[in-house]
Amino acid sequence: MIVVTGSVTAKEDCFDEVRGLSLEHVRRSRSEPGCISHAVHVDCENPMRLVFVEQWADRPALLAHFAVPESRQFVRALQPLAAAATTIEIYDATRVENF
């Protein structure tokens, strides 16, 4: 499984737009092949920061997600609305049973 975390900190006057774009992206992404989960959350310590947590079946599924035109459009749409650089981290994860 591939786990992706990311974040965007919205400019103060752009939060609602960033939130709307993010929710649209999450909902669309959930229907893609190989998407196990895709969510966005508001950071409790910085309410202008949205945090994404995603799980993908494998690397090809994630690469296909990145290649979807709407995914690239989402990233481009966020850039002028962000107060700081967006972040993304990708992890190759193995589930631990009975921990």
Order of alpha helices (4+ residues) and beta strands (2+ residues): beta-alpha-beta-beta-alpha-alpha-beta
